[in-house]
Amino acid sequence: MAESDRQRRHRLALGLVLITLALFVAGLAAGSDGWSLTGLVQTWSGPDGALIVGQIRAPRTLGAWLTGALLGLAGAIAQGLFRNPLADPYLLGSASGASLGVVLVLAASALGGHAISLASADALARFGLVGAAFAGALLGVLLTFTLARGAQQTTRLLLAGVVVGVVLSALSDLVTTAAPEALRGRQAFLLGSTGFLGWSGCAVLAIGLALALPPSWRLARALDALTLGADSATSLGLALPRIRFALVAALALATGLAVSQAGLIAFVGLVAPHLVRRFAPATHGYTLIASAAAGGVLLLTADVLARTVIAPQELPVGVLTALLGGGYLIWLLHCRRPA
């Protein structure tokens, strides 16, 4: 049985690598006329080929994969930390905090007479929105951490996240009520988009993944111990408050960066760990890395579909991830027989 499980893990890893490579080619070939390898060759050989492929499609494709990888990693951390398969990266108030940050910037710019949007070509304005989303996400997690009085109790931390999320969402609603001009920008942020990702965004996402993944992997054995219960983990000599704090920090960093660059992408962080555990059950060390890769595959698949389904128009990528992820969970519930 052990050999069979090892083979399944190897097959899943190989499958994720091959699918990722195929999706990268598909991302480079997905344009305003739909998906076409012939069109990719023609575009690359044209006068604007280096601009279209090298500066638009390539960073968007890589950025979509990196964003999904951060969300997949964050989802695996959250589900392991809270010992709850329904935990997702947004449960500590990061999503509501990021939304509030974006709404405040949009409202302030509208009231100041120089309205900006998520699609603004002004690099400074774009940086301000990204920075506000990241700062808001971290603020939401910090408020949750403060309300829960640290990370000693995961149940208290979870409840604090729910409360902070509701309060920050209500504040966003109040701001949009006072400045309706920000409502459209908030809606675009909530739907999620990979269309604004450039090489600078890819660099930020890659650095975030490099900072969050190694320490999470090093703490994977602590997550394995937590599956036995907090008392059992403590009896093994683990400093649970410090470990929980480190995991929450990695979770906040991964989620904050992903949200700041692409908006709220639904279901990727929830579904990716489920897929990994379903096809290749393993310890958290493998699950964390595989979930990151699976999250990248899921979001890049949705991104390619968003660009090609109704080309030359695009669908919001967050809508597609919600449909695909929600559909998978519905199918999973349907197939699972009641005990």
C-alpha positions in Angstrom: 0.0 0.0 0.0 2.9 2.4 0.9 4.4 1.8 -2.6 1.0 2.4 -4.2 0.7 5.7 -2.3 4.2 6.7 -3.4 3.4 6.0 -7.0 0.2 8.1 -6.8 2.2 11.0 -5.4 4.8 10.7 -8.2 2.0 10.5 -10.8 0.3 13.6 -9.4 3.6 15.5 -9.4 4.4 14.5 -12.9 0.8 15.3 -14.0 1.0 18.8 -12.4 4.3 19.6 -14.2 3.0 18.4 -17.6 -0.3 20.2 -17.3 1.5 23.4 -16.1 3.7 23.3 -19.2 0.8 22.7 -21.5 -1.2 25.6 -19.9 1.8 27.9 -20.3 1.8 27.3 -24.0 -2.0 27.7 -24.0 -1.6 31.0 -22.2 0.8 32.3 -24.7 -1.5 31.3 -27.5 -4.7 32.8 -26.0 -5.4 36.1 -27.6 -8.3 38.3 -28.7 -9.2 35.9 -31.4 -9.4 32.9 -29.1 -6.8 30.1 -28.7 -4.6 29.1 -31.6 -1.0 27.8 -31.9 -1.0 29.0 -35.5 -2.0 32.4 -34.2 0.8 32.3 -31.7 3.4 31.7 -34.4 1.9 34.5 -36.6 1.7 36.9 -33.7 5.3 36.2 -32.6 6.6 36.7 -36.1 4.7 39.9 -36.6 6.0 43.4 -35.9 4.4 43.6 -32.5 5.1 40.0 -31.5 7.6 40.7 -28.8 5.3 43.3 -27.2 2.1 41.2 -27.3 3.6 37.8 -26.3 6.6 39.0 -24.2 5.0 41.9 -22.4 1.3 41.0 -22.2 0.6 37.3 -22.5 3.7 35.9 -20.9 3.6 37.9 -17.6 -0.2 37.4 -17.4 0.3 33.6 -17.8 3.1 33.4 -15.3 1.3 35.8 -12.9 -1.9 33.7 -13.0 0.1 30.6 -12.1 1.9 32.3 -9.2 -1.3 33.8 -7.8 -3.0 30.4 -7.9 0.1 28.9 -6.3 0.0 31.4 -3.4 -3.7 30.8 -2.9 -3.3 27.0 -3.0 -0.5 27.2 -0.5 -2.5 29.5 1.8 -5.5 27.1 1.6 -3.4 24.1 2.5 -2.0 26.0 5.5 -5.4 27.1 6.6 -6.9 23.7 6.4 -4.0 22.1 8.3 -3.9 24.8 10.9 -7.6 24.8 11.7 -8.0 21.0 11.0 -11.0 21.9 8.9 -11.3 20.9 5.2 -13.6 23.9 4.6 -11.1 26.5 5.7 -9.9 28.9 3.0 -7.3 31.6 2.8 -9.8 34.4 3.4 -11.1 33.3 6.8 -8.9 35.6 8.8 -10.3 38.8 7.5 -7.8 39.3 4.7 -10.4 39.5 1.9 -12.5 42.1 3.6 -9.5 44.1 4.6 -8.1 44.1 1.1 -11.5 45.2 -0.3 -11.7 48.0 2.2 -8.3 49.2 1.3 -9.2 49.3 -2.4 -12.5 51.0 -1.7 -10.9 53.7 0.4 -8.3 54.6 -2.4 -11.0 54.6 -5.1 -13.3 56.7 -3.0 -10.6 59.2 -2.0 -9.5 59.6 -5.7 -13.1 60.1 -6.8 -13.8 62.7 -4.1 -10.5 64.4 -5.0 -11.7 64.8 -8.6 -9.1 62.5 -10.3 -10.9 59.1 -10.4 -8.8 56.0 -11.0 -9.7 52.4 -11.7 -8.2 48.9 -11.5 -7.4 49.2 -15.2 -5.6 52.5 -14.8 -2.6 53.0 -17.0 -1.0 55.2 -14.5 1.7 53.2 -12.8 1.5 55.3 -9.6 -2.2 54.9 -9.3 -2.0 51.1 -10.0 0.7 50.9 -7.3 -1.5 52.7 -4.9 -4.4 50.3 -5.4 -2.1 47.2 -5.1 -0.5 48.7 -2.0 -3.8 49.5 -0.4 -5.1 46.0 -1.0 -2.0 44.4 0.5 -2.1 46.7 3.5 -5.8 46.1 4.0 -5.3 42.4 3.9 -2.5 42.5 6.5 -4.6 44.9 8.6 -7.5 42.4 8.6 -5.3 39.6 9.7 -3.6 41.8 12.4 -7.1 42.8 13.7 -8.1 39.1 13.8 -4.9 38.2 15.6 -5.3 41.0 18.1 -9.0 40.2 18.8 -8.1 36.5 19.3 -5.3 37.5 21.7 -2.7 35.6 19.8 -2.7 32.2 18.2 -3.1 30.1 21.3 -6.6 28.9 20.4 -7.5 28.1 16.8 -11.2 28.2 17.5 -11.0 31.7 18.9 -8.8 32.8 16.0 -11.4 31.5 13.5 -14.3 33.2 15.3 -12.3 36.5 15.4 -11.7 36.2 11.7 -15.4 35.9 11.0 -16.2 38.9 13.1 -13.4 41.1 11.6 -14.5 40.0 8.1 -18.1 41.1 8.8 -17.1 44.4 10.3 -14.7 45.3 7.5 -17.2 44.4 4.9 -19.8 46.7 6.5 -17.2 49.5 6.5 -16.7 48.9 2.8 -20.4 49.2 2.2 -20.6 52.4 4.2 -17.7 53.9 2.1 -19.4 52.9 -1.2 -22.6 54.4 0.1 -20.9 57.7 0.7 -18.9 57.5 -2.6 -20.9 55.5 -5.2 -18.1 56.1 -7.7 -16.1 53.4 -5.9 -18.7 50.8 -6.2 -17.8 49.7 -9.8 -14.1 49.4 -8.8 -15.0 47.4 -5.8 -17.1 45.1 -7.9 -14.3 44.5 -10.3 -12.0 43.8 -7.4 -14.4 41.3 -5.9 -14.7 39.4 -9.3 -11.0 39.1 -9.6 -8.8 39.6 -12.7 -5.4 38.5 -14.0 -5.5 41.0 -16.9 -3.4 43.7 -15.1 -0.5 41.4 -14.2 2.9 42.5 -15.5 6.5 41.5 -15.0 6.8 43.7 -11.9 3.7 41.9 -10.4 5.2 38.5 -11.3 8.4 39.4 -9.4 6.4 40.4 -6.3 4.4 37.2 -6.4 7.5 35.1 -7.0 9.3 36.7 -4.0 6.2 36.1 -1.9 6.0 32.5 -2.8 9.8 32.1 -2.1 9.3 33.7 1.3 6.1 31.7 2.3 6.7 28.2 1.0 10.0 27.2 2.7 9.0 28.1 6.3 5.6 26.5 5.7 7.3 23.3 4.5 9.6 23.3 7.5 6.6 23.5 9.8 4.7 20.7 7.9 5.5 18.1 10.6 3.9 20.4 13.2 0.7 20.4 11.0 1.0 16.6 10.9 1.1 16.6 14.7 -1.8 18.9 15.0 -4.0 16.3 13.2 -3.7 14.3 16.5 -5.0 17.2 18.5 -3.5 20.2 20.3 -2.9 18.3 23.5 -1.0 15.5 21.6 1.0 18.0 19.7 2.0 19.8 22.9 3.0 16.5 24.5 5.4 16.0 21.6 7.3 19.2 22.7 5.9 21.5 20.1 5.7 25.2 20.9 2.2 25.6 19.4 1.7 29.4 19.9 4.9 30.2 18.1 4.2 27.6 15.4 0.7 28.9 14.8 2.0 32.5 14.6 4.5 31.5 12.0 1.9 29.7 10.0 -0.6 32.6 10.2 2.2 34.9 9.1 2.9 32.8 6.0 -0.9 32.5 5.4 -1.3 36.3 5.6 1.7 37.0 3.3 0.6 34.5 0.6 -3.1 35.7 0.7 -2.3 39.4 0.9 0.1 39.3 -2.1 -2.3 37.2 -4.2 -5.3 39.4 -3.4 -3.4 42.6 -4.0 -2.3 41.6 -7.5 -5.5 39.8 -8.8 -8.4 40.7 -6.5 -10.5 38.1 -4.8 -10.2 34.8 -6.6 -12.8 32.4 -5.2 -12.4 28.7 -4.5 -8.8 28.1 -5.6 -7.4 28.0 -2.1 -10.3 25.8 -1.0 -10.3 23.3 -3.8 -6.6 22.8 -4.5 -5.8 21.0 -1.2 -8.9 18.9 -1.7 -7.8 17.7 -5.1 -4.3 16.9 -3.8 -5.6 14.9 -0.9 -8.1 13.1 -3.1 -5.6 11.9 -5.7 -2.5 11.5 -3.5 -3.1 11.5 0.2 0.2 12.3 2.0 1.7 14.2 4.9 1.5 18.0 5.0 5.1 18.4 3.6 4.0 17.0 0.2 0.4 18.4 0.5 1.7 22.0 0.8 3.9 21.9 -2.2 1.4 20.0 -4.3 -1.4 22.3 -3.3 0.6 25.3 -4.5 1.2 23.6 -7.8 -2.5 22.6 -8.1 -3.6 26.1 -7.2 -1.4 27.4 -10.0 -2.9 24.9 -12.5 -6.5 25.8 -11.4 -6.1 29.5 -11.8 -4.2 29.3 -15.0 -6.8 27.0 -16.5 -9.5 29.5 -15.5 -7.4 32.4 -16.9 -7.0 30.7 -20.3 -10.8 29.9 -20.4 -11.6 33.5 -19.4 -9.7 34.8 -22.3 -11.0 32.4 -25.0 -14.6 31.3 -24.1 -16.2 34.5 -25.5 -13.2 36.1 -27.3 -12.5 38.9 -28.0 -14.3 39.7 -24.7 -13.2 38.3 -21.4 -15.0 36.7 -18.5 -14.0 37.6 -14.9 -11.6 34.9 -13.9 -13.1 34.8 -10.3 -16.4 33.9 -11.7 -14.9 30.9 -13.6 -13.0 29.7 -10.5 -16.2 29.9 -8.5 -18.1 27.9 -11.1 -15.4 25.3 -11.5 -14.5 25.0 -7.9 -18.1 25.1 -6.7 -19.1 22.5 -9.3 -16.3 20.2 -8.2 -17.4 20.5 -4.5 -21.1 19.9 -5.5 -20.0 16.8 -7.4 -17.9 15.6 -4.5 -20.9 16.0 -2.1 -23.1 14.2 -4.5 -20.7 11.2 -4.9 -20.0 10.9 -1.2 -22.5 8.5 0.5 -23.9 9.5 3.9 -22.5 7.4 6.8 
